[in-house]
Amino acid sequence: MIGGLYNIDTEEMGFRKAFAFHYTANYKNWDLKAQYSSYSMSPKKGVDENGNSLSRDFVSMGAYGANYNVASKGETFLISLAYDIPINKGILDNIRIYNDFSMLHKRIEGYNNSYQNVSGVLVTTGPIYTYIDYALGKNHAWLGNEWNESFASGDPSGKWNARFNINMGYYF
């Protein structure tokens, strides 16, 4: 992927590029997924309202009504392993046990990597999917105490944070 990177503050167009490799393997009830991606975002040089140079080491993004910073260069490594237990009795169709691990390697000197590991169970009953999982994160905005800088500079003494999650969805 290649394209422009519009800076809303400077009203200038920078450049971005990314690529990824994916692998999926299935054997009997086992499911393995792996991915590597690399990205680079190069915003145009600019200055803030006080005339100070803006950093090009991160870009600001937004989610859930709030902004957060992301390292402008990095790589992601992901691996997921799952095992399906087909039930098909009564209302219970399938149970999937899974573990998903990912790492964001920030390619900016002095920045600290981000990690996520999610272990859980997916219970399928017809169109209802229920995820019950335990998520761990280090220098991770959604799984930690720091929102703004977790995916940018991170915290060199960052600790692992955990979250227990139950998510139920009706798919039609």
N, C-alpha and C positions, 0 to 999 in steps of 0.2 A: 504494500500500500504506500502510495506517495500522495502528497497533497499540500495544500496551504494550511497555515496556522494563523488565524486572525487574532490579533491582540486588541481586545475591546478598549483597553486603556490608551494605547498609543495609536490605534486605528491603522496599524501597519500589518502587512501580511508576511509571515515567516514561512517556514517549511517544516514538514514532518514526514517521517518514513517509518515503516515497520514491516516485519515479515515473521512468519511462524511456520513451524513444522508440527504436525499432529500424528499420533499413532494410536490405533485402537486394535485390541486383540480380544477375542472371545474364545473360551474353551469350556465346553460344558456349561456349568453355571457361573463360571468366573468371567469377570469383565475387567480389562486393564486399559487405562487411557493415559497417555503421556503427551506433553506439549512443551515446546521451547518457543519463545518469542523474543524478539529484539526490537526496540523502538528508540527513536531519537526525535526530539522536538526542538526546533531552533527558532525561538521567537526573535523578531527584529529587535535590535538594540533600541532602548528608549529610556526616558527619564520620568520620574514621578513629579508630583505637583511642586516639590521643593527643589527640583533640578538635580536630584540624585540619580545615578545610573540604576536601572532596574536589573536585578539578577537574571541571568539566563540559565541558571542551574536548576530552576524549577519552573513549572507552569501552574497556574491556578485553575482548578476545575470545580464543578459544583454538583452536589447531590443532596437530596433531602432538605432543600432550602438553605444550604450552607456551603461556603467555599472551603476548599482544602488544597494544599500544594502537593505536587507530584514531581519527582525527580525528572529532569528533562531527557535523561538517557538511562536506559536500563534493559534488563533481560528478565524474563519470567521463566521459571521452571515449575512444571506441574506434573503430579503423578496421582492417579486414582485407581484404587483396587476395590472391587465389589464382588459379593457373592450372593446369588439369588437362591431363595428357598421357595419353590413353587408349592402353594398350599391347595388352592382351588377347591376349597370346601366351605360351604355356607357362604358367608359374605366376604371371607378372607381369601384374596387371590394370591398374593405374593408378599414375601418379606425379603428385603435387600439389606445386607449388612455392608457398610462401606467405610472407607477411609480416604480422604482427599488431602493432599499436602501440596502447598505452593510456596514459592519464594520469589520475592522481587529483589534482584541484585541491582543496586543502583550504581551506575557507572559515573558517579560524581565523587571526586576525592573528598573524604571526610563524611560522606553520607553513610548511614547505617542501614543494612538490609531489613526488609520486612518479611515476616513469615506468617503462615496460616496453616492450621491442621484441624480438620473436621472429621470426627468419627461419629457414626450414627447408624440408624436403622430407618428404612423406608417401609411403611406398611401400606399395601394397596388393597382397597376394597372397592371394586368396581371403579367408578369415576372419582373416588375420594382417595387422595394421596396424603399420607401423614408422615412427616419427617420428624424424627426425634434425634437430636444430635448434640454433641458437646464440641464447641469450637474453641480453639486456642489461637492466640495471636500475639505477635511481638512486633512492635513498631507498625501496628495495624490500626487504622483510624476507627473501624467499626468494632474492634475487639480490644480497645485500650482506653487509656485516660486522655490521650492527646489526639485531637481531631486534625488540627491544621498542618502539622509537620510530620506526621507518622510516615506518609508515603514520599516525603521529601527527605530532609536531613535525618529524621528519626532521632532516637535517644540512644547514645552509646551505652548507657546503663539500663536500657529498657528491659522491662520484665515481661514475662509471659502473662497474659490476661486470658480469662476464660468466660464463656457464656454458654448456658444451657438453653436450647432452643426447641420449641415445638411449633411446627408450621403445618397447617392443614389446608388443603386446597381441593376444590371441586372442579374437575376438568370436563368440559362438554364440547 
